[in-house]
Amino acid sequence: MIIIVMGVSGSGKTTLGKQLALCLNWEFQDADGFHAPAQIAKMRQGIPLTDADRAPWLQRLRVSIEQWQAAQCSVVLACSALKARYRHQIDPNEQCQWVYLQGSFELFQHRLAQRLDHYMPASLLQSQFESLEEPQNAIVVGAALPIAVLVQQVKAQLDLDIPAISLEENSLES
């Protein structure tokens, strides 16, 4: 099974994805690692990516997902996948389980302002919200909730056997 945790920058995709993968003993992948250096440089400069910029990235993701599925790997992937057509490009047969981290612009802006080690500047958040097409067939969870609650919500909706977790940092706020 492939679980794709999606949302805008600062929504907590990586945090939730890593915790889900840890609890499930699955592999974790971050779609950020599939971007070419030129696209990362563009985002660092505060320039939103175009569909042409995203095309090779989406293709790399699709190929990886197909390989994971063929090998029957269990993977949690953190990926923005803001538009329906992007989701269709990487999951054309709708075999992945999508988890959407929903929240406010203000919450994510606050998180991005505190995040210093990422190439995605807070200045691009507005363009992400403008591009966002909320998914129709996804588990929707509130990004402001504590990570332990989010993991349990996903577990309940997927009927996965995940033990209860206890975290020092029990929130995505940090």
Buried (B, 14 or more C-beta within 10 A) or exposed (E): BBBBBBBBBBBBBBBBBBBBBBBBEBEBBBBBEBBEEEBBEBBEEEBBBEEEBBEBBBEBBBEBBBEBBEEEBBBBBBBBBBBEEBBBBBBEEEEBBBBBBBBEEEBBBBBBEEBEEBBBBBEBBEBBBEBBEEBEEBBBBEBBBBBBBBBBBBBEBBEBEBEEBEEEEBBBBE
